[in-house]
Structures are given as structure tokens and as C-alpha cells.
Amino acid sequence: MHIDLIKKNIQNAIPDAEISVEGDGSHFTATIISNAFLGESRIKRQQMVYEAVKKELLDGTLHALSLKTFTKEEYAKWTN
């Protein structure tokens, strides 16, 4: 699984997202910043992202994806 494909799939599902992905080929960590997450619970945010890579998770191409999801305001506070 390539990082670019993960980013593309998430970007297609959450167009305004700023996405950073790191990984080793089967295990990845993604940080996604988007105002699409406004008012959404942590679980709902994860569901939104996992839906974007559902095919790859089901066929085993993507084994594990750890997520950090933020609104733009939350990310600004988290990094300061």
C-alpha cells in the first residue's frame, strides 16, 4: 500500500483535508485536519476516514491505520 493512495482516498472523501501519512508498507499513521470534523465525535471522525480506505482494509492491502483527527482550530491549539 502506497502512502499516496491512502492520501488520495482520504482526500476524495474529505476534500478540504490536510493529510499527513507515515508508514512502512502495511502499518500507517495518518494525521487529518479538516473542518468536516466540526461537531463530530472522535468515533464519527474515525468512521469517516476508515470509510475512505474501506476497500483496502477489507482486501488486506492496508493492515493497520492509526488516526489523529483534528479540526483546524483543534490542530492550531494542539501544536501551540
DOSE-110833 format. One record per atom (N, C-alpha, C, O, CB): residue in three letters; x, y, z. Coordinates in steps of 0.02 Angstrom, whole numbers, padded with zeros to 5 digits, always signed. Glycine has a CB too. Layout:
N
AlaXYZ/...
This chain:
80
Met+00043-00059+00000/Met+00000+00000+00000/Met+00044+00062+00000/Met+00090+00067+00040/Met-00048+00000+00061/His+00031+00107-00045/His+00070+00167-00050/His+00037+00225-00013/His-00024+00232-00013/His+00081+00185-00123/Ile+00078+00265+00018/Ile+00055+00324+00055/Ile+00012+00369+00010/Ile-00039+00395+00032/Ile+00114+00363+00084/Asp+00033+00377-00053/Asp-00004+00421-00098/Asp-00076+00397-00109/Asp-00121+00438-00114/Asp+00032+00425-00165/Leu-00086+00331-00112/Leu-00153+00304-00121/Leu-00197+00316-00060/Leu-00256+00333-00066/Leu-00150+00229-00137/Ile-00168+00308-00001/Ile-00205+00322+00061/Ile-00227+00395+00062/Ile-00284+00411+00075/Ile-00162+00305+00124/Lys-00179+00439+00048/Lys-00194+00511+00048/Lys-00248+00528-00004/Lys-00293+00567+00010/Lys-00131+00551+00034/Lys-00242+00499-00063/Lys-00291+00512-00117/Lys-00361+00490-00096/Lys-00409+00526-00106/Lys-00270+00476-00181/Asn-00366+00431-00068/Asn-00432+00405-00047/Asn-00463+00449+00007/Asn-00523+00463+00005/Asn-00425+00333-00022/Ile-00423+00470+00055/Ile-00449+00513+00108/Ile-00468+00582+00079/Ile-00520+00610+00096/Ile-00396+00522+00165/Gln-00426+00608+00035/Gln-00439+00673+00004/Gln-00504+00672-00036/Gln-00542+00720-00036/Gln-00381+00694-00041/Asn-00517+00616-00070/Asn-00579+00610-00108/Asn-00640+00611-00063/Asn-00692+00639-00080/Asn-00579+00545-00150/Ala-00634+00581-00004/Ala-00690+00578+00044/Ala-00698+00642+00084/Ala-00753+00661+00102/Ala-00680+00519+00091/Ile-00641+00675+00098/Ile-00642+00736+00139/Ile-00601+00789+00101/Ile-00542+00800+00116/Ile-00612+00723+00212/Pro-00632+00822+00052/Pro-00595+00865+00006/Pro-00554+00921+00037/Pro-00501+00939+00010/Pro-00642+00895-00040/Asp-00575+00949+00094/Asp-00537+01005+00122/Asp-00482+00983+00170/Asp-00450+01024+00202/Asp-00584+01052+00159/Ala-00471+00918+00175/Ala-00424+00891+00224/Ala-00351+00906+00207/Ala-00330+00904+00150/Ala-00434+00816+00230/Glu-00314+00921+00260/Glu-00241+00922+00257/Glu-00219+00856+00286/Glu-00238+00839+00343/Glu-00209+00985+00296/Ile-00180+00817+00248/Ile-00167+00748+00267/Ile-00092+00735+00269/Ile-00055+00754+00223/Ile-00201+00700+00218/Ser-00071+00703+00323/Ser-00002+00680+00329/Ser-00005+00605+00345/Ser-00040+00584+00391/Ser+00038+00720+00385/Val+00032+00565+00307/Val+00032+00493+00317/Val+00104+00468+00321/Val+00146+00487+00280/Val-00007+00456+00261/Glu+00117+00426+00370/Glu+00182+00393+00377/Glu+00170+00319+00385/Glu+00119+00299+00412/Glu+00223+00422+00437/Gly+00218+00278+00362/Gly+00209+00207+00371/Gly+00263+00166+00339/Gly+00309+00192+00308/Gly+00143+00186+00345/Asp+00255+00100+00347/Asp+00306+00053+00324/Asp+00283+00005+00269/Asp+00318-00043+00254/Asp+00331+00013+00382/Gly+00226+00018+00240/Gly+00201-00026+00187/Gly+00137-00062+00204/Gly+00097-00076+00160/Gly+00253-00077+00171/Ser+00126-00077+00268/Ser+00063-00107+00289/Ser+00034-00075+00351/Ser-00027-00079+00363/Ser+00072-00182+00300/His+00075-00044+00392/His+00053-00009+00452/His+00066+00066+00443/His+00122+00086+00428/His+00090-00037+00516/Phe+00014+00106+00452/Phe+00019+00177+00439/Phe-00011+00218+00496/Phe-00053+00195+00533/Phe-00015+00195+00373/Thr+00013+00281+00500/Thr-00015+00330+00545/Thr-00034+00390+00503/Thr+00006+00415+00464/Thr+00035+00350+00603/Ala-00095+00414+00511/Ala-00119+00472+00473/Ala-00143+00526+00520/Ala-00177+00513+00569/Ala-00175+00452+00424/Thr-00124+00588+00504/Thr-00150+00646+00538/Thr-00192+00683+00487/Thr-00168+00702+00433/Thr-00092+00692+00567/Ile-00256+00694+00504/Ile-00302+00726+00458/Ile-00331+00788+00492/Ile-00358+00784+00547/Ile-00358+00677+00436/Ile-00326+00845+00458/Ile-00351+00908+00484/Ile-00406+00931+00436/Ile-00393+00942+00377/Ile-00294+00962+00491/Ser-00466+00939+00462/Ser-00522+00960+00419/Ser-00579+00988+00460/Ser-00594+00964+00515/Ser-00547+00900+00377/Asn-00609+01040+00434/Asn-00668+01067+00467/Asn-00730+01024+00454/Asn-00783+01038+00482/Asn-00681+01138+00445/Ala-00724+00973+00414/Ala-00778+00923+00406/Ala-00789+00887+00472/Ala-00841+00856+00482/Ala-00761+00873+00349/Phe-00740+00890+00517/Phe-00745+00857+00582/Phe-00781+00900+00635/Phe-00793+00876+00691/Phe-00676+00839+00607/Leu-00798+00961+00618/Leu-00832+01005+00666/Leu-00895+00972+00693/Leu-00938+00950+00654/Leu-00849+01073+00634/Gly-00900+00969+00759/Gly-00960+00941+00791/Gly-00964+00866+00791/Gly-01012+00838+00818/Gly-01019+00968+00759/Glu-00915+00832+00762/Glu-00916+00759+00758/Glu-00877+00729+00816/Glu-00826+00757+00838/Glu-00887+00734+00691/Ser-00900+00673+00842/Ser-00864+00638+00895/Ser-00800+00607+00866/Ser-00792+00601+00805/Ser-00909+00583+00927/Arg-00756+00587+00910/Arg-00694+00555+00889/Arg-00710+00491+00849/Arg-00677+00477+00799/Arg-00651+00537+00950/Ile-00759+00454+00871/Ile-00778+00392+00836/Ile-00804+00407+00766/Ile-00785+00374+00718/Ile-00832+00353+00877/Lys-00847+00457+00760/Lys-00875+00475+00695/Lys-00820+00498+00648/Lys-00822+00482+00588/Lys-00928+00531+00702/Arg-00772+00536+00673/Arg-00716+00558+00632/Arg-00678+00498+00605/Arg-00661+00496+00546/Arg-00669+00604+00673/Gln-00664+00450+00648/Gln-00628+00390+00627/Gln-00668+00351+00576/Gln-00640+00326+00527/Gln-00612+00346+00686/Gln-00734+00347+00586/Gln-00776+00312+00537/Gln-00773+00346+00469/Gln-00772+00312+00418/Gln-00849+00310+00563/Met-00772+00412+00468/Met-00768+00449+00405/Met-00704+00431+00368/Met-00705+00421+00307/Met-00771+00525+00418/Val-00649+00426+00404/Val-00585+00411+00372/Val-00582+00337+00352/Val-00561+00321+00296/Val-00526+00428+00419/Tyr-00601+00293+00397/Tyr-00599+00221+00381/Tyr-00643+00204+00321/Tyr-00627+00159+00283/Tyr-00620+00180+00441/Glu-00698+00239+00313/Glu-00742+00228+00255/Glu-00704+00242+00190/Glu-00715+00210+00139/Glu-00805+00272+00259/Ala-00659+00291+00192/Ala-00620+00311+00133/Ala-00571+00257+00112/Ala-00553+00253+00054/Ala-00584+00375+00146/Val-00548+00216+00159/Val-00499+00163+00144/Val-00527+00094+00157/Val-00490+00045+00166/Val-00435+00174+00186/Lys-00593+00089+00158/Lys-00627+00026+00174/Lys-00606-00031+00128/Lys-00593-00086+00152/Lys-00703+00036+00170/Lys-00604-00018+00064/Lys-00586-00071+00016/Lys-00517-00100+00032/Lys-00508-00161+00032/Lys-00586-00043-00056/Glu-00469-00057+00045/Glu-00401-00079+00060/Glu-00397-00116+00126/Glu-00357-00163+00133/Glu-00353-00020+00060/Leu-00436-00096+00175/Leu-00438-00131+00239/Leu-00468-00201+00230/Leu-00443-00250+00258/Leu-00478-00091+00291/Leu-00522-00205+00191/Leu-00556-00269+00182/Leu-00515-00319+00140/Leu-00516-00379+00154/Leu-00622-00258+00149/Asp-00479-00294+00090/Asp-00441-00340+00048/Asp-00371-00355+00076/Asp-00333-00393+00046/Asp-00435-00313-00022/Gly-00354-00323+00132/Gly-00290-00337+00165/Gly-00232-00297+00139/Gly-00176-00304+00164/Gly-00274-00408+00158/Thr-00243-00254+00089/Thr-00190-00212+00063/Thr-00164-00166+00118/Thr-00104-00152+00123/Thr-00214-00171+00003/Leu-00210-00141+00158/Leu-00194-00098+00214/Leu-00210-00136+00278/Leu-00267-00153+00291/Leu-00235-00030+00211/His-00158-00151+00316/His-00166-00192+00375/His-00188-00152+00437/His-00232-00172+00474/His-00102-00229+00390/Ala-00156-00094+00447/Ala-00171-00054+00507/Ala-00162+00020+00491/Ala-00115+00040+00458/Ala-00125-00075+00566/Leu-00209+00059+00517/Leu-00207+00131+00507/Leu-00225+00165+00574/Leu-00281+00159+00597/Leu-00254+00154+00450/Ser-00177+00199+00602/Ser-00187+00237+00664/Ser-00204+00309+00644/Ser-00173+00337+00599/Ser-00124+00234+00711/Leu-00253+00338+00678/Leu-00277+00404+00658/Leu-00272+00456+00713/Leu-00281+00443+00772/Leu-00348+00399+00636/Lys-00256+00517+00690/Lys-00262+00577+00731/Lys-00303+00625+00689/Lys-00283+00644+00635/Lys-00190+00608+00752/Thr-00362+00644+00715/Thr-00406+00688+00677/Thr-00418+00752+00716/Thr-00430+00752+00776/Thr-00473+00653+00662/Phe-00416+00808+00680/Phe-00423+00874+00710/Phe-00464+00919+00665/Phe-00462+00912+00604/Phe-00354+00905+00724/Thr-00500+00966+00695/Thr-00524+01024+00657/Thr-00464+01070+00650/Thr-00413+01060+00684/Thr-00587+01059+00692/Lys-00470+01121+00609/Lys-00414+01167+00601/Lys-00398+01204+00666/Lys-00340+01214+00683/Lys-00429+01219+00546/Glu-00451+01222+00703/Glu-00441+01256+00767/Glu-00409+01210+00818/Glu-00363+01231+00855/Glu-00508+01283+00794/Glu-00432+01148+00822/Glu-00402+01099+00869/Glu-00329+01088+00853/Glu-00288+01083+00899/Glu-00441+01033+00866/Tyr-00312+01084+00790/Tyr-00242+01071+00771/Tyr-00198+01131+00790/Tyr-00142+01122+00814/Tyr-00237+01058+00695/Ala-00224+01191+00779/Ala-00186+01251+00798/Ala-00172+01252+00873/Ala-00116+01270+00894/Ala-00224+01315+00777/Lys-00221+01233+00913/Lys-00211+01231+00986/Lys-00163+01175+01005/Lys-00121+01183+01050/Lys-00278+01221+01022/Trp-00168+01118+00972/Trp-00127+01059+00987/Trp-00053+01072+00972/Trp-00010+01046+01006/Trp-00151+00999+00947/Thr-00040+01111+00920/Thr+00029+01123+00900/Thr+00061+01183+00935/Thr+00121+01195+00927/Thr+00033+01133+00826/Asn+00022+01220+00974/Asn+00050+01278+01009/Asn+00060+01265+01082/Asn+00082+01309+01119/Asn+00005+01338+01001/
